[in-house]
Amino acid sequence: MTMRYEARPIAENFYEIAQGGVRCFLFVGDDFALLIDSGFGGELRPVIEAITQKPVKLLHTHCDRDHIGASDQFEDLYMHPADFACCVKKNNLHLPLQAVWEGDCIEVGGYCLEIILIPGHTPGSIALLDRRHRFLISGDSVQNGTVYMFGEGRDLCAFEASMAKLRDLQEAFDVVYPSHGDLTVAPDTVGRLLTLASEINRGILPDPQPAPDHMPEGVKVYGKNGVQLYLHI
Ligand SMILES: [Zn+2]
């Protein structure tokens, strides 16, 4: 039994496609539509086709299961190559992925989405920055839910460097759209995650909170100032 995808407009040519605790985004242009992530899996393509008949390019923020579950319903797939290997390894899924790179810009529906590589949560995690409309799509890396930072492919030092990179870009955006938690979070979430990661990397640990029962043994929640990470320390 898979959860339903539910589409809601955010702005002109820009939609949220939510599925339980994860969300995808859709931009509709004149020549093509750009789908960001595909959720856990299930009936996604009909939901997209109810909004647009344009050919779909599917760009992944990263390779985790809850972002690629319905990707086999689409033909034109993109991901940062630093996540190609872990897409296969973690999910045993051989998708015909094409590369996007740091600094690439995708023009669609009046938006201009610039690819920012932010490794840490996964090696090839990306954010998308629209400087014209002043928003950042952050994947899992910037959110007010709990960021998964334990297990294979996670790197808290790289994550700290990526948060510093986004903080240096903070003048360029007024709102962040994450894949989990609230639909929008404030740009200063980046700085709070940077502080948290930086302190943990230097051995300053906030008191851990227990993780939910479904999480692996030994994983705890380390949080401060409204942001938190799942870690296995
Ligand atoms: Zn996720």
Residues whose N, C-alpha, C, O or C-beta is under 5 A from the ligand:
A	BS01	ZN	D64 D66 D140
